[in-house]
Amino acid sequence: MGSIQNYDNYRKEYSDNLFWEKLRKIATKAGIKLVYAALLLYYVLKSAGTPHKDRLKILGALGYLILPTDLIPDVIPMAGYADDLAALTWAIYSVAKNITPEIKIQAQEKLGQWFKDYDPSDLQGLF
């Protein structure tokens, strides 16, 4: 996926506005799993109890998601978001101890706004 040094470079790509703009733009194309992963990380980032080192990991992964050019171009059908999902998954497992039930609920509520017919049970065991 890349070294930690690369994540340092991606952190500067992150901003709240760019995150929401990108997520809204790609939500249906990227799919519910990627969006859920991104939302989990976003809400962990915003949580007051998240340690600084974990925030840096999240910023790197979300910055990579926002980056307009990445390892696998997003326009490639089916594979275009695989590298983004890999970056998000790495970050989720790196900061998993910070993902509280409340954060999962926040992410699922936001999913419900974008994916009207999704079934929360589809997310069981994802992250």
Disulfide bonds with the S-S distance in Angstrom:
none
